[in-house]
Amino acid sequence: MALLSLIRDNPSNDSSSSLMITTHRRGDRLAVVDMGTNVFGLAVGTLNSNDSPHWIHRAELEVGLASEGFGILTEAGQKRAETALQHHLQIALDHGATAFYGFGTAALRQWSQAPEWLHRTALTLHNNIPLQQQIPINLTVISGTQEAEWIRYGLQQSGLLENGPVIINDIGGGSVELVLCHGDRTYLALSLPLGMRKLLHQFPIRKPQSHSEDSQNPPAKSAFYQKAFQGCYDFLIREFKGHLGETLAQIQPLRILGTAGPYCTLEQWVRSYLSANHASLTLISRDICAAFGDAATLRLQGKYPPLHPLSTDAVVHASALMLALSDACGGLPIQTTDLSMREGALLALFHNN
């Protein structure tokens, strides 16, 4: 779906249509916010003289759109989101942005009042900007298919899809995107409701009560973590095989390309865990990914690096998802990148894709 068609078809942007820039040119500085289920991520960027991307600034804010549950956005949630957007808008202006876009994903897709709220929020943001700083502001909800395509497009434009085929995996709070592709050719694109917040709810870690004498006992804690990990892993490998099996029988990817979020935590942990020759690390093997899961569930022996910045509970489920996807694809190694949907959307705005 073309971007301009997407925005024009969305009622939340009717009143700001006069503010829209229909063509972005090299030299413009665009700001894009990925309004995710947990985090609002900002990217400010432009195109170099050779049309390659130049990233000026990136930032993230924890918002927790689905903290009170999916399908709703409470007044407190709306306030958190509005504050985050105002913060990112000011940063964008400080970095010379010429237009500001926000794209809502899983949590906002499931909230029936999202278009009206985005309409009001865009007007409020616009009215709060001093006249001399005013820039176009467009906020909209995008489909899971569009989200997956923009993730793919950004990685393609950044030269990460030439050595393929690859399967892109983006792990969010509300959904998981999977794209099997090679260069500009897409074989399969999926957006599945298997995000971290949903998995944490479906496979909770039922820890001992804080007053229990076993609450600080590593074996006791490990048993609870292992049960959640194994249940999550078993569920996800069935899901991935069911959704990917037929296509994988025809197109076998060479690696998983994991974008942003938990995959950045995985890479940081692996670099510290391997320590020696970490600068040459390009691919994370299936076994090293499994060691990450063992660390998350307290099964890994000896000393190993901390699992920050994700909470331990989130790492348990994220590591189960990563390993399940690798195993569903035949034990594929993992390559990580900190690029994701926001960067792809920004480049698509320039190229009208």
PATOR-252735 format. One record per residue (C-alpha): z negated, y negated, x. Coordinates in nm, 3 decimals. Each point is the difference from the previous one (the first is absolute). Last residue first. Example, Ala and Ser with C-alpha at 12.3 -4.5 7.8 and 13.67 -1.06 7.14 Angstrom:
<rolos>
> -0.714 | 0.106 | 1.367 $
> -0.066 | 0.344 | -0.137 $
</rolos>
This chain:
<rolos>
> 0.097 | -0.335 | 0.663 $
> 0.075 | -0.374 | 0.011 $
> 0.015 | -0.002 | 0.383 $
> -0.265 | -0.265 | 0.056 $
> -0.218 | 0.124 | -0.284 $
> 0.053 | 0.356 | 0.120 $
> -0.152 | -0.098 | 0.335 $
> -0.317 | -0.121 | -0.171 $
> -0.013 | 0.306 | -0.223 $
> 0.021 | 0.230 | 0.300 $
> -0.279 | -0.187 | 0.179 $
> -0.223 | 0.016 | -0.309 $
> 0.079 | 0.366 | -0.057 $
> -0.118 | 0.133 | 0.337 $
> -0.005 | -0.066 | 0.372 $
> -0.299 | 0.113 | 0.207 $
> 0.193 | 0.302 | 0.124 $
> -0.096 | 0.361 | 0.061 $
> 0.192 | 0.308 | 0.115 $
> -0.122 | 0.335 | -0.126 $
> 0.093 | 0.354 | 0.102 $
> 0.133 | 0.239 | -0.266 $
> -0.186 | 0.323 | -0.073 $
> 0.253 | 0.157 | -0.237 $
> 0.048 | -0.283 | -0.250 $
> -0.285 | 0.110 | -0.227 $
> -0.212 | 0.030 | 0.316 $
> 0.059 | -0.362 | 0.101 $
> -0.058 | -0.121 | -0.355 $
> -0.324 | 0.197 | -0.030 $
> -0.119 | -0.128 | 0.339 $
> 0.055 | -0.363 | -0.094 $
> -0.156 | 0.043 | -0.344 $
> -0.309 | 0.179 | 0.132 $
> -0.040 | -0.271 | 0.267 $
> 0.015 | -0.268 | -0.269 $
> -0.258 | 0.185 | -0.211 $
> -0.259 | 0.039 | 0.275 $
> 0.088 | -0.342 | 0.144 $
> -0.087 | -0.165 | -0.333 $
> -0.347 | 0.154 | 0.002 $
> -0.058 | -0.099 | 0.362 $
> 0.079 | -0.363 | -0.076 $
> 0.318 | -0.129 | 0.157 $
> -0.025 | -0.230 | 0.302 $
> -0.129 | 0.214 | 0.161 $
> -0.001 | 0.375 | 0.067 $
> -0.219 | -0.006 | 0.308 $
> 0.129 | 0.165 | 0.319 $
> -0.086 | 0.362 | 0.093 $
> -0.287 | 0.179 | 0.169 $
> -0.021 | 0.376 | -0.018 $
> 0.114 | 0.229 | -0.278 $
> 0.213 | -0.111 | -0.292 $
> -0.137 | 0.129 | -0.331 $
> -0.162 | -0.327 | -0.113 $
> 0.236 | -0.033 | -0.300 $
> 0.178 | -0.310 | 0.131 $
> 0.008 | 0.143 | 0.352 $
> 0.160 | 0.321 | -0.129 $
> 0.256 | -0.207 | -0.187 $
> 0.088 | -0.183 | 0.323 $
> 0.021 | 0.339 | 0.172 $
> 0.256 | 0.104 | -0.265 $
> 0.213 | -0.303 | 0.091 $
> -0.026 | 0.112 | 0.363 $
> 0.124 | 0.344 | -0.108 $
> 0.294 | -0.144 | -0.197 $
> 0.107 | -0.196 | 0.304 $
> -0.017 | -0.376 | 0.024 $
> 0.322 | -0.147 | 0.137 $
> 0.062 | -0.293 | 0.236 $
> -0.299 | 0.002 | 0.235 $
> 0.103 | -0.135 | 0.342 $
> -0.283 | -0.257 | 0.013 $
> -0.248 | 0.275 | -0.080 $
> 0.056 | 0.156 | 0.343 $
> -0.367 | 0.103 | 0.014 $
> -0.214 | -0.114 | -0.297 $
> 0.094 | 0.293 | -0.227 $
> -0.275 | -0.086 | -0.248 $
> 0.039 | -0.376 | 0.042 $
> 0.373 | 0.011 | -0.062 $
> -0.052 | 0.248 | -0.284 $
> -0.254 | -0.225 | -0.172 $
> 0.220 | -0.307 | 0.017 $
> 0.300 | 0.197 | -0.128 $
> -0.194 | 0.152 | -0.292 $
> -0.144 | -0.338 | -0.097 $
> 0.352 | -0.146 | 0.001 $
> 0.108 | 0.293 | -0.219 $
> -0.277 | -0.082 | -0.245 $
> 0.151 | -0.342 | -0.080 $
> 0.343 | -0.071 | 0.155 $
> 0.299 | 0.231 | -0.032 $
> 0.028 | 0.367 | 0.093 $
> 0.341 | 0.115 | 0.123 $
> -0.003 | 0.377 | -0.034 $
> 0.224 | 0.181 | 0.243 $
> 0.327 | 0.188 | 0.047 $
> 0.088 | 0.027 | -0.367 $
> 0.164 | 0.317 | -0.140 $
> 0.262 | -0.077 | -0.265 $
> 0.120 | 0.285 | -0.225 $
> -0.315 | 0.207 | -0.053 $
> -0.197 | -0.321 | 0.039 $
> 0.165 | -0.132 | -0.318 $
> -0.111 | 0.299 | -0.207 $
> -0.350 | 0.000 | 0.144 $
> -0.080 | -0.370 | -0.021 $
> -0.169 | -0.048 | -0.338 $
> -0.153 | 0.345 | -0.038 $
> -0.080 | 0.039 | 0.368 $
> -0.168 | -0.340 | -0.001 $
> -0.209 | 0.072 | -0.309 $
> -0.104 | 0.345 | 0.117 $
> -0.095 | -0.143 | 0.341 $
> -0.192 | -0.273 | -0.180 $
> -0.225 | 0.224 | -0.209 $
> -0.093 | 0.230 | 0.289 $
> -0.069 | -0.300 | 0.229 $
> -0.219 | -0.180 | -0.256 $
> -0.205 | 0.311 | -0.071 $
> -0.032 | 0.072 | 0.372 $
> -0.104 | -0.355 | 0.088 $
> -0.254 | -0.027 | -0.284 $
> -0.159 | 0.334 | 0.097 $
> 0.006 | -0.090 | 0.370 $
> -0.178 | -0.331 | -0.060 $
> -0.279 | 0.168 | -0.199 $
> -0.042 | 0.274 | 0.260 $
> 0.003 | -0.255 | 0.282 $
> -0.295 | -0.188 | -0.149 $
> -0.214 | 0.315 | 0.006 $
> 0.112 | 0.092 | 0.353 $
> -0.063 | -0.358 | 0.121 $
> -0.357 | -0.023 | -0.138 $
> -0.070 | -0.363 | -0.090 $
> -0.016 | 0.066 | -0.375 $
> -0.168 | 0.338 | 0.051 $
> -0.355 | -0.131 | -0.044 $
> 0.110 | -0.137 | -0.337 $
> -0.091 | -0.359 | -0.076 $
> 0.359 | -0.118 | 0.028 $
> 0.114 | 0.260 | -0.252 $
> 0.234 | 0.256 | 0.154 $
> 0.369 | -0.095 | 0.001 $
> 0.242 | 0.078 | -0.279 $
> 0.326 | -0.100 | 0.164 $
> 0.225 | -0.061 | -0.297 $
> 0.333 | 0.180 | -0.043 $
> 0.165 | -0.160 | -0.303 $
> -0.168 | -0.339 | 0.044 $
> 0.065 | -0.018 | 0.372 $
> 0.354 | 0.119 | -0.068 $
> 0.058 | -0.280 | -0.250 $
> -0.127 | -0.267 | 0.238 $
> 0.204 | 0.142 | 0.285 $
> 0.333 | -0.001 | -0.182 $
> 0.160 | 0.304 | -0.161 $
> 0.190 | -0.153 | -0.291 $
> 0.341 | 0.087 | 0.157 $
> 0.281 | -0.240 | 0.095 $
> 0.304 | 0.200 | 0.103 $
> 0.325 | -0.061 | 0.188 $
> 0.240 | 0.283 | 0.090 $
> 0.318 | 0.026 | 0.206 $
> 0.020 | -0.363 | 0.110 $
> 0.276 | -0.109 | 0.238 $
> -0.044 | -0.330 | 0.183 $
> -0.124 | 0.164 | 0.318 $
> -0.105 | 0.354 | -0.084 $
> -0.216 | 0.053 | -0.307 $
> -0.276 | 0.192 | -0.173 $
> -0.220 | -0.261 | -0.168 $
> -0.356 | 0.069 | -0.117 $
> -0.226 | -0.265 | -0.154 $
> -0.361 | 0.073 | -0.088 $
> -0.171 | -0.183 | -0.284 $
> -0.325 | -0.166 | -0.102 $
> -0.183 | -0.084 | 0.322 $
> 0.305 | 0.022 | 0.218 $
> 0.141 | 0.258 | 0.240 $
> 0.357 | -0.069 | 0.118 $
> 0.194 | 0.304 | 0.117 $
> 0.353 | -0.016 | 0.139 $
> 0.179 | 0.331 | 0.051 $
> 0.243 | -0.007 | 0.288 $
> 0.360 | 0.109 | 0.056 $
> 0.014 | -0.127 | 0.262 $
> 0.026 | -0.209 | 0.313 $
> 0.148 | -0.313 | -0.159 $
> -0.290 | -0.065 | -0.234 $
> -0.230 | -0.224 | 0.205 $
> 0.247 | -0.281 | 0.076 $
> -0.200 | -0.286 | -0.156 $
> 0.259 | -0.043 | -0.274 $
> -0.041 | 0.368 | -0.088 $
> -0.378 | -0.028 | -0.008 $
> 0.018 | -0.300 | -0.232 $
> 0.253 | 0.172 | -0.226 $
> -0.206 | 0.317 | -0.034 $
> -0.313 | -0.188 | -0.109 $
> 0.218 | -0.209 | -0.230 $
> 0.144 | 0.314 | -0.157 $
> -0.342 | 0.157 | -0.062 $
> -0.130 | -0.315 | -0.170 $
> 0.314 | -0.024 | -0.212 $
> -0.045 | 0.358 | -0.119 $
> -0.368 | -0.062 | -0.072 $
> 0.101 | -0.288 | -0.222 $
> -0.074 | -0.362 | 0.083 $
> -0.245 | -0.243 | -0.157 $
> 0.065 | -0.372 | 0.041 $
> -0.123 | -0.317 | 0.164 $
> 0.234 | -0.281 | 0.103 $
> -0.108 | -0.324 | 0.168 $
> 0.258 | -0.256 | 0.115 $
> -0.143 | -0.257 | 0.245 $
> -0.219 | -0.305 | -0.047 $
> -0.138 | -0.158 | 0.318 $
> 0.068 | -0.370 | -0.073 $
> -0.127 | 0.039 | -0.356 $
> -0.334 | 0.142 | 0.108 $
> -0.027 | 0.366 | -0.106 $
> -0.248 | 0.080 | -0.277 $
> 0.263 | -0.028 | -0.274 $
> 0.211 | 0.271 | 0.161 $
> -0.291 | 0.240 | 0.032 $
> -0.096 | -0.059 | -0.364 $
> 0.357 | 0.050 | -0.119 $
> 0.033 | 0.325 | 0.196 $
> -0.335 | 0.119 | -0.139 $
> 0.099 | -0.065 | -0.359 $
> 0.326 | 0.195 | 0.027 $
> -0.168 | 0.276 | 0.202 $
> -0.257 | 0.040 | -0.277 $
> 0.267 | 0.014 | -0.268 $
> 0.201 | 0.261 | 0.190 $
> -0.312 | 0.208 | 0.084 $
> -0.123 | 0.032 | -0.358 $
> 0.105 | 0.365 | -0.040 $
> -0.183 | 0.111 | 0.314 $
> 0.147 | 0.319 | 0.149 $
> 0.264 | -0.171 | 0.211 $
> -0.273 | -0.236 | 0.125 $
> -0.195 | 0.286 | 0.158 $
> 0.310 | 0.170 | 0.142 $
> 0.190 | -0.295 | 0.154 $
> 0.003 | -0.378 | -0.041 $
> 0.244 | -0.211 | 0.201 $
> -0.096 | -0.352 | 0.107 $
> 0.254 | -0.248 | 0.131 $
> -0.042 | -0.337 | 0.174 $
> 0.284 | -0.226 | 0.113 $
> 0.057 | -0.245 | 0.289 $
> -0.285 | 0.129 | 0.216 $
> -0.102 | -0.236 | 0.280 $
> -0.282 | 0.202 | 0.155 $
> -0.274 | -0.214 | -0.158 $
> 0.180 | 0.041 | -0.333 $
> -0.017 | 0.378 | 0.031 $
> -0.368 | -0.018 | 0.091 $
> -0.064 | -0.213 | -0.308 $
> 0.192 | 0.244 | -0.217 $
> -0.194 | 0.294 | 0.144 $
> -0.332 | -0.160 | -0.096 $
> 0.123 | -0.094 | -0.348 $
> 0.129 | 0.356 | -0.048 $
> -0.334 | 0.145 | 0.110 $
> -0.196 | -0.230 | -0.231 $
> 0.226 | 0.092 | -0.291 $
> -0.046 | 0.371 | 0.069 $
> -0.378 | -0.024 | 0.021 $
> -0.011 | -0.209 | -0.318 $
> 0.221 | 0.247 | -0.184 $
> -0.225 | 0.285 | 0.107 $
> -0.310 | -0.184 | -0.122 $
> 0.171 | -0.075 | -0.331 $
> 0.085 | 0.369 | -0.027 $
> 0.339 | 0.144 | 0.081 $
> 0.072 | 0.305 | -0.211 $
> 0.225 | 0.306 | 0.008 $
> -0.172 | 0.153 | 0.302 $
> -0.376 | -0.020 | 0.046 $
> -0.267 | -0.260 | 0.082 $
> 0.080 | -0.006 | 0.372 $
> 0.371 | 0.021 | -0.083 $
> 0.095 | -0.343 | 0.135 $
> -0.214 | 0.053 | 0.308 $
> 0.061 | -0.328 | 0.182 $
> -0.027 | 0.066 | 0.375 $
> 0.202 | -0.266 | 0.179 $
> 0.278 | 0.056 | 0.251 $
> 0.188 | -0.220 | 0.246 $
> 0.340 | -0.031 | 0.165 $
> 0.154 | -0.297 | 0.178 $
> 0.328 | -0.107 | 0.154 $
> 0.200 | 0.322 | -0.014 $
> 0.354 | -0.046 | 0.131 $
> 0.255 | 0.228 | -0.160 $
> 0.345 | 0.050 | 0.158 $
> 0.282 | -0.216 | -0.135 $
> 0.140 | -0.069 | 0.350 $
> -0.124 | -0.362 | -0.016 $
> -0.343 | 0.127 | -0.101 $
> -0.094 | 0.060 | -0.363 $
> -0.325 | -0.117 | -0.157 $
> -0.353 | 0.116 | -0.057 $
> -0.334 | -0.035 | -0.174 $
> -0.160 | 0.328 | -0.107 $
> -0.307 | 0.022 | -0.221 $
> -0.188 | 0.314 | -0.111 $
> -0.213 | 0.008 | -0.316 $
> -0.215 | 0.312 | 0.032 $
> -0.145 | 0.258 | -0.238 $
> 0.258 | 0.059 | -0.275 $
> 0.266 | -0.202 | 0.177 $
> 0.127 | -0.352 | -0.056 $
> 0.248 | 0.008 | 0.289 $
> 0.023 | -0.370 | 0.084 $
> 0.322 | -0.146 | 0.136 $
> 0.039 | -0.330 | 0.184 $
> 0.347 | -0.120 | 0.096 $
> 0.096 | -0.235 | 0.279 $
> 0.356 | -0.125 | -0.036 $
> 0.186 | -0.026 | 0.330 $
> 0.262 | 0.259 | -0.090 $
> 0.085 | -0.053 | -0.363 $
> -0.158 | 0.089 | -0.331 $
> 0.214 | -0.020 | -0.312 $
> -0.126 | -0.023 | -0.358 $
> -0.295 | -0.224 | 0.080 $
> -0.211 | -0.002 | -0.310 $
> -0.191 | -0.307 | -0.117 $
> 0.203 | -0.049 | -0.318 $
> -0.075 | 0.361 | -0.090 $
> -0.372 | -0.075 | 0.007 $
> -0.057 | 0.007 | -0.376 $
> 0.186 | 0.327 | -0.046 $
> -0.169 | 0.180 | 0.288 $
> -0.246 | 0.219 | -0.187 $
> 0.276 | 0.104 | -0.235 $
> 0.157 | 0.224 | 0.266 $
> 0.376 | 0.044 | -0.037 $
> 0.070 | -0.297 | 0.224 $
> -0.219 | 0.142 | 0.273 $
> 0.163 | 0.342 | 0.007 $
> 0.350 | -0.142 | -0.029 $
> -0.070 | -0.220 | 0.301 $
> -0.130 | 0.296 | 0.197 $
> 0.295 | 0.228 | -0.062 $
> -0.094 | 0.339 | -0.142 $
</rolos>
